[in-house]
Amino acid sequence: MTKRPKKRSLTLKGHRTSVSLEDEFWHAFLAISKELDRPINALAAEIDAERQLDCGLAGAIRLYVLKYYQSKAT
């Protein structure tokens, strides 16, 4: 069973920020970062720049992880 989200620290555009993500999403996000050979902060910055204003960064990361693995399944 999934535990409550944990705060995770990231650096975006030189500023520290935090996102609350469940372990499963955080580990999947780290795995994607490694697979793409991109630093986690750079990937997070891309997601942040592309997200809609009505979506928080944590939600945008969750959607990114979901879409990434959905695209691999097709």
DSSP file (Angstrom, degrees, kcal/mol; ACC not computed):
  #  RESIDUE AA STRUCTURE BP1 BP2  ACC     N-H-->O    O-->H-N    N-H-->O    O-->H-N    TCO  KAPPA ALPHA  PHI   PSI    X-CA   Y-CA   Z-CA
    1    1 A M              0   0    0      0, 0.0     2,-0.2     0, 0.0     0, 0.0   0.000 360.0 360.0 360.0 138.9    0.0    0.0    0.0
    2    2 A T        -     0   0    0      1,-0.1     2,-0.1    20,-0.0    20,-0.0  -0.463 360.0-141.3 -71.4 134.3    1.2    3.5   -0.9
    3    3 A K        -     0   0    0     -2,-0.2     3,-0.1     1,-0.2    20,-0.1  -0.310  37.8 -72.4 -83.8 174.6    2.3    5.7    2.0
    4    4 A R        -     0   0    0      1,-0.1    19,-0.2    -2,-0.1    -1,-0.2  -0.298  64.6 -87.4 -63.2 153.0    1.7    9.4    2.2
    5    5 A P        -     0   0    0      0, 0.0     2,-0.3     0, 0.0    17,-0.3  -0.285  41.1-142.6 -61.8 148.9    3.7   11.6   -0.1
    6    6 A K  E     -A   21   0A   0     15,-2.5    15,-2.4    -3,-0.1     2,-0.4  -0.851  20.8-107.6-110.3 149.2    7.2   12.7    1.2
    7    7 A K  E     -A   20   0A   0     -2,-0.3     2,-0.4    13,-0.2    13,-0.2  -0.616  36.9-169.0 -75.7 132.7    8.7   16.1    0.5
    8    8 A R  E     -A   19   0A   0     11,-3.1    11,-2.3    -2,-0.4     2,-0.4  -0.965  16.0-128.7-123.3 139.6   11.6   15.9   -2.0
    9    9 A S  E     +A   18   0A   0     -2,-0.4     2,-0.3     9,-0.2     9,-0.2  -0.716  30.2 169.1 -93.8 138.9   14.0   18.7   -2.7
   10   10 A L  E     -A   17   0A   0      7,-2.9     7,-2.8    -2,-0.4     2,-0.5  -0.933  28.5-133.0-137.6 160.6   14.8   20.0   -6.2
   11   11 A T  E     -A   16   0A   0     -2,-0.3     2,-0.5     5,-0.2     5,-0.2  -0.977  23.6-178.8-119.3 119.7   16.6   22.9   -7.6
   12   12 A L  E >  S-A   15   0A   0      3,-2.9     3,-1.9    -2,-0.5    30,-0.1  -0.975  72.0 -17.1-120.8 122.6   14.8   24.8  -10.4
   13   13 A K  T 3  S-     0   0    0     -2,-0.5    -1,-0.2     1,-0.3     3,-0.1   0.861 129.5 -51.6  53.1  39.1   16.5   27.8  -12.1
   14   14 A G  T 3  S+     0   0    0      1,-0.2     2,-0.4    -3,-0.1    -1,-0.3   0.475 117.6 109.6  81.2   2.4   18.9   28.1   -9.2
   15   15 A H  E <   -A   12   0A   0     -3,-1.9    -3,-2.9     0, 0.0     2,-0.2  -0.927  67.1-125.2-115.8 135.9   16.2   28.1   -6.5
   16   16 A R  E     +A   11   0A   0     -2,-0.4     2,-0.3    -5,-0.2    -5,-0.2  -0.545  38.3 162.3 -74.7 139.1   15.4   25.3   -4.1
   17   17 A T  E     -A   10   0A   0     -7,-2.8    -7,-2.9    -2,-0.2     2,-0.4  -0.929  24.5-137.2-145.4 169.1   11.9   24.0   -4.1
   18   18 A S  E     -A    9   0A   0     -2,-0.3     2,-0.4    -9,-0.2    -9,-0.2  -0.969   8.7-164.5-133.5 151.8   10.2   20.9   -2.8
   19   19 A V  E     -A    8   0A   0    -11,-2.3   -11,-3.1    -2,-0.4     2,-0.7  -0.964  20.8-130.7-128.7 147.9    7.5   18.5   -4.2
   20   20 A S  E     +A    7   0A   0     -2,-0.4     2,-0.4   -13,-0.2   -13,-0.2  -0.891  40.4 161.9-101.9 111.7    5.5   16.0   -2.3
   21   21 A L  E     -A    6   0A   0    -15,-2.4   -15,-2.5    -2,-0.7     2,-0.1  -0.968  40.3-113.0-132.0 145.6    5.6   12.7   -4.1
   22   22 A E     >  -     0   0    0     -2,-0.4     4,-2.5   -17,-0.3     3,-0.3  -0.395  37.7-109.6 -67.6 153.0    4.9    9.1   -3.1
   23   23 A D  H  > S+     0   0    0    -19,-0.2     4,-3.0     1,-0.2     5,-0.3   0.882 117.6  55.8 -52.8 -42.3    8.0    6.8   -3.1
   24   24 A E  H  > S+     0   0    0      1,-0.2     4,-1.9     2,-0.2    -1,-0.2   0.908 110.8  42.8 -61.6 -43.0    6.7    4.9   -6.2
   25   25 A F  H  > S+     0   0    0     -3,-0.3     4,-2.6     2,-0.2    -1,-0.2   0.903 114.3  51.1 -70.2 -40.0    6.5    8.1   -8.3
   26   26 A W  H  X S+     0   0    0     -4,-2.5     4,-2.5     2,-0.2    -2,-0.2   0.938 112.3  45.6 -62.5 -46.4    9.8    9.5   -6.9
   27   27 A H  H  X S+     0   0    0     -4,-3.0     4,-2.2     2,-0.2    -1,-0.2   0.878 113.5  49.7 -66.0 -37.3   11.7    6.2   -7.7
   28   28 A A  H  X S+     0   0    0     -4,-1.9     4,-2.4    -5,-0.3    -1,-0.2   0.905 110.5  50.9 -65.6 -40.8   10.0    6.1  -11.2
   29   29 A F  H  X S+     0   0    0     -4,-2.6     4,-2.3     2,-0.2    -2,-0.2   0.909 110.7  48.5 -62.8 -43.1   11.0    9.7  -11.8
   30   30 A L  H  X S+     0   0    0     -4,-2.5     4,-2.3     2,-0.2    -1,-0.2   0.899 110.8  51.3 -62.1 -41.1   14.6    8.9  -10.8
   31   31 A A  H  X S+     0   0    0     -4,-2.2     4,-2.7     2,-0.2    -2,-0.2   0.902 110.2  48.5 -64.7 -41.2   14.7    5.9  -13.1
   32   32 A I  H  X S+     0   0    0     -4,-2.4     4,-2.6     2,-0.2    -2,-0.2   0.929 110.2  52.2 -63.9 -44.7   13.4    7.9  -16.0
   33   33 A S  H  <>S+     0   0    0     -4,-2.3     5,-2.7     1,-0.2     4,-0.4   0.917 113.0  44.5 -56.5 -45.3   16.0   10.6  -15.4
   34   34 A K  H ><5S+     0   0    0     -4,-2.3     3,-0.9     3,-0.2    -1,-0.2   0.915 112.3  51.6 -66.4 -43.6   18.7    7.9  -15.4
   35   35 A E  H 3<5S+     0   0    0     -4,-2.7    -2,-0.2     1,-0.3    -1,-0.2   0.874 114.3  43.3 -62.3 -37.7   17.3    6.2  -18.5
   36   36 A L  T 3<5S-     0   0    0     -4,-2.6    -1,-0.3    -5,-0.2    -2,-0.2   0.491 109.1-126.9 -84.8  -3.8   17.3    9.5  -20.3
   37   37 A D  T < 5 +     0   0    0     -3,-0.9    -3,-0.2    -4,-0.4    -4,-0.1   0.918  65.7 133.0  55.4  47.6   20.8   10.4  -19.0
   38   38 A R      < -     0   0    0     -5,-2.7    -1,-0.2    -6,-0.2    -2,-0.2  -0.979  64.1-106.4-127.3 138.3   19.4   13.7  -17.7
   39   39 A P     >  -     0   0    0      0, 0.0     4,-2.3     0, 0.0     3,-0.3  -0.356  29.8-122.9 -60.4 143.4   20.0   15.2  -14.2
   40   40 A I  H  > S+     0   0    0      1,-0.2     4,-2.4     2,-0.2     5,-0.2   0.867 111.8  52.6 -57.9 -38.9   16.8   15.0  -12.1
   41   41 A N  H  > S+     0   0    0      2,-0.2     4,-2.1     1,-0.2    -1,-0.2   0.877 108.5  50.1 -67.3 -36.7   16.8   18.8  -11.6
   42   42 A A  H  > S+     0   0    0     -3,-0.3     4,-2.0     2,-0.2    -2,-0.2   0.912 112.1  47.3 -66.6 -42.6   17.0   19.5  -15.4
   43   43 A L  H  X S+     0   0    0     -4,-2.3     4,-2.3     1,-0.2    -2,-0.2   0.914 112.2  49.8 -65.1 -42.3   14.1   17.1  -16.1
   44   44 A A  H  X S+     0   0    0     -4,-2.4     4,-2.6    -5,-0.2    -1,-0.2   0.884 108.6  53.3 -62.7 -38.7   12.1   18.7  -13.3
   45   45 A A  H  X S+     0   0    0     -4,-2.1     4,-2.3     2,-0.2    -1,-0.2   0.889 108.5  50.0 -64.6 -39.4   12.8   22.1  -14.8
   46   46 A E  H  X S+     0   0    0     -4,-2.0     4,-1.6     2,-0.2    -2,-0.2   0.937 112.2  46.9 -61.9 -47.0   11.6   21.0  -18.2
   47   47 A I  H  X S+     0   0    0     -4,-2.3     4,-1.2     1,-0.2    -2,-0.2   0.909 111.9  51.5 -61.7 -42.2    8.4   19.6  -16.7
   48   48 A D  H  < S+     0   0    0     -4,-2.6     3,-0.4     1,-0.2    -1,-0.2   0.903 109.4  49.6 -61.2 -42.5    7.9   22.8  -14.7
   49   49 A A  H  < S+     0   0    0     -4,-2.3    -1,-0.2     1,-0.2    -2,-0.2   0.803 116.3  42.2 -68.3 -29.2    8.3   25.0  -17.8
   50   50 A E  H  < S+     0   0    0     -4,-1.6    -1,-0.2    -5,-0.1    -2,-0.2   0.559  90.6 107.7 -95.7  -9.8    5.8   22.9  -19.8
   51   51 A R  S  < S-     0   0    0     -4,-1.2     2,-0.1    -3,-0.4     6,-0.1  -0.306  73.5-107.8 -74.7 154.7    3.1   22.4  -17.1
   52   52 A Q    >   -     0   0    0      1,-0.1     3,-1.7     4,-0.1    -1,-0.1  -0.438  27.4-117.2 -73.9 152.4   -0.2   24.2  -17.1
   53   53 A L  T 3  S+     0   0    0      1,-0.3    -1,-0.1    -2,-0.1    -2,-0.1   0.758 113.4  58.1 -64.0 -25.1   -0.8   26.9  -14.6
   54   54 A D  T 3  S+     0   0    0      2,-0.1     2,-0.5     1,-0.0    -1,-0.3   0.352  96.2  76.6 -88.2   8.1   -3.6   25.0  -12.9
   55   55 A C  S <  S-     0   0    0     -3,-1.7    -4,-0.0     4,-0.0     2,-0.0  -0.975  76.2-135.7-121.4 126.7   -1.3   22.0  -12.3
   56   56 A G     >  -     0   0    0     -2,-0.5     4,-2.4     1,-0.1     5,-0.2  -0.263  29.0-106.2 -71.8 165.9    1.2   21.9   -9.4
   57   57 A L  H  > S+     0   0    0      1,-0.2     4,-2.4     2,-0.2     5,-0.2   0.902 119.0  52.0 -62.9 -42.4    4.7   20.6  -10.0
   58   58 A A  H  > S+     0   0    0      1,-0.2     4,-2.4     2,-0.2    -1,-0.2   0.927 112.0  46.7 -61.1 -44.4    4.1   17.4   -8.1
   59   59 A G  H  > S+     0   0    0      1,-0.2     4,-2.5     2,-0.2    -1,-0.2   0.888 111.0  52.4 -63.6 -39.3    1.0   16.6  -10.2
   60   60 A A  H  X S+     0   0    0     -4,-2.4     4,-2.2     2,-0.2    -2,-0.2   0.885 109.3  49.4 -64.9 -38.4    2.9   17.5  -13.4
   61   61 A I  H  X S+     0   0    0     -4,-2.4     4,-2.7     2,-0.2    -2,-0.2   0.921 110.0  50.9 -66.4 -43.0    5.7   15.1  -12.4
   62   62 A R  H  X S+     0   0    0     -4,-2.4     4,-2.5     1,-0.2    -2,-0.2   0.934 112.0  47.0 -58.5 -45.7    3.1   12.3  -11.7
   63   63 A L  H  X S+     0   0    0     -4,-2.5     4,-2.9     2,-0.2     5,-0.2   0.884 110.8  52.4 -64.1 -38.5    1.5   12.9  -15.1
   64   64 A Y  H  X S+     0   0    0     -4,-2.2     4,-2.6     2,-0.2    -2,-0.2   0.937 110.5  47.2 -61.7 -47.1    4.9   12.9  -16.8
   65   65 A V  H  X S+     0   0    0     -4,-2.7     4,-2.2     2,-0.2     5,-0.2   0.929 113.8  48.2 -60.6 -46.2    5.8    9.6  -15.2
   66   66 A L  H  X S+     0   0    0     -4,-2.5     4,-2.3     1,-0.2    -2,-0.2   0.947 114.4  44.7 -59.6 -50.7    2.4    8.1  -16.2
   67   67 A K  H  X S+     0   0    0     -4,-2.9     4,-2.4     1,-0.2    -1,-0.2   0.869 110.2  56.3 -64.5 -36.7    2.7    9.3  -19.8
   68   68 A Y  H  X S+     0   0    0     -4,-2.6     4,-1.3    -5,-0.2    -1,-0.2   0.949 112.8  39.7 -59.8 -49.6    6.3    8.2  -20.1
   69   69 A Y  H  X S+     0   0    0     -4,-2.2     4,-1.1     1,-0.2    -1,-0.2   0.815 112.6  55.8 -74.8 -28.4    5.5    4.6  -19.1
   70   70 A Q  H  X S+     0   0    0     -4,-2.3     4,-0.7    -5,-0.2     3,-0.4   0.908 106.9  51.0 -64.7 -41.1    2.2    4.6  -21.1
   71   71 A S  H  < S+     0   0    0     -4,-2.4     3,-0.5     1,-0.2    -2,-0.2   0.828 107.7  53.0 -67.0 -30.5    4.2    5.6  -24.2
   72   72 A K  H  < S+     0   0    0     -4,-1.3    -1,-0.2     1,-0.2    -2,-0.2   0.769 104.4  57.2 -72.5 -25.2    6.7    2.7  -23.6
   73   73 A A  H  <        0   0    0     -4,-1.1    -1,-0.2    -3,-0.4    -2,-0.2   0.629 360.0 360.0 -82.3 -13.6    3.8    0.2  -23.4
   74   74 A T     <        0   0    0     -4,-0.7    -1,-0.2    -3,-0.5    -2,-0.2   0.460 360.0 360.0-101.1 360.0    2.5    1.1  -26.9
